[in-house]
């Protein structure tokens, strides 16, 4: 952000506000917002508050009844959902899975959902997560993997979870990864199979 401001010859003070200091910096940030006509929270990637620091500040601004506006930016999961080609009329954004405790419980809960599931994942955990999707959702589950959304090396791979596992293990993935899991069509197919032979029996 500072590099961009310097490039545009905009002389403004920049204060760090991130996951490691947002709790300690919150009160000071609110004081600065109250004394400045305009204060901007900027993210170097993604949208502040969407699986990124920003929620605590937005809540504090709301609690103080201060004016707040949001300028939409490139939120990774929206374009990833669109280009996945998977159902997007209903979806559940789950963000990052728990690191350790509660991870399997969360996956079991998500596997029961009848909506398209959206997850964020880091490159060093992607293989483990895909294997767990296979375990809890089923090996025929359709998945779309997008990385580096809106950046130079943007890439999307679609297929069954087995195909995505092979793809992920065949190369070193970098950048923020978005997983779109089709938890809709598979459930519908499974539910209809026992009735499929007689589905139109009485229709003339």
ABEGO torsion letter per residue (X at the ends): XAAAAAAAGBBBBBBBBBAAAAAAAAAAAAAAAAABABBBBBBABEBBGBGBBGAAAAAAAAAAGBBBBBBBBBBAAAAAAAAAGBBAABBBBAEBBBABBGAAAAAAAAAABABBBBBBBBAAAAAAAAAAAAAAAEAABBBBBBBGBGBAABBBBBEBAAAAAAAAAABBBBEBBBBBBBAAAAAAAAAAAAAAAAAAAABX
